[in-house]
């Protein structure tokens, strides 16, 4: 049997029906006061705290503040999820500024709610593992990176970004550069063919993804509390821990991170162009195959038509020759008429041979184009192209 994650649900009165519905998916423990909540977190490790729907949204937000702003060690590092009946952007910004891990409307389907809660747990586990790895890596790399300037970090990112073959690699490279500034961020990249939401652990968080999607059309820098959203083209970055107490560092981070986003945007455009060219290449290959089939079919039909016309011409000539005896013509007239018939028959054959050579020429051109197209990216590609150009100039 699959182990159920333990959840601490808080409601100052009694738990709502929405919490009862989650009983099939999580192991629910209830508490009805802040003091009881602290005591329970000291006794057991919960995967997250769920603030249930309360009559007043303000009471739920106040409880969230007490949890996030409290100094109790037992509450440190535990994700907090807030249930609200109706959510708007102002409410989302308010609770996110306080530090909620997710804010979920109870009007969503139960499957969607369960999925978001499980995502919160997985992100918390992944972040805990990532913090341990980052701490170990930071301790080893601090000495080597102590003399690395912000400009050098940005230049290295721009150089390495050209090696990224997809948006996943590009996002991970950006997070590596953001580690230089000690920032915790969420990223959204919007290309022509996909939208990618990422955290530093490679996963996406539903609330951050939704916020970035709604704030992408705001101004270039959108500040709320210690958080800043930076928008540039198809890239939006949410910085969660801006140093608002240090104005110099605050401005430096904005300038340097904005330069990184410019590089991300440029690489996204390049990847989109590469994808477009690849799709065009596939279409051209399909078109060449269809053209080859059509030319082959046309050649067969033309051969049948030529043979049919030649047969009709021969039959007509034979009929006329057999009828000459009944026309009472002189020998001279018969000779002239036969010469005309023979000349017409030869002319028809010459026309067929000429058009047959045109069909073979068209077939040769299509085969050569297919050969060049199929060798694109290979060493012989340039040789084939140059040979075609030389042949064209000689003609």
Secondary structure, 3 states (H helix, E strand, C coil): CCCCCEEEEECCCCCCHHHHHHHHCCEEEEECCHHHHHHHHHHCCCCEEEECCCCCHHHHHHHHHHHHHCCCHHHCCCEEEEEECCCCHHHHHHHHHHCCCEEEECCCCHHHHHHHHHHHHHHHHHHHHHHHHHHHHHHHHHHHHCCCCHHHHHHHHHHHHCCCCCHHHHHHHHHHHHHHHCCCEEEEEECCCCEEEECCCCCCCHHHHHHHHHHCCCCCEEEECCEEEEEECCEEEEECCCCCCCHHHHHHHHHHHHHHHHHHHHHHHHHHHHHHHHHHHHHHHHHHHHHHHHHHHHHHHHHHHHHHHHHHHHHHHHHHHHHHHHCCCCHHHHHHHHHHHHHHHHHHHHHHHHHHHHHHHHHHHHHHHHHHHHCCCCCHHHHHHHHHHHHHHHC
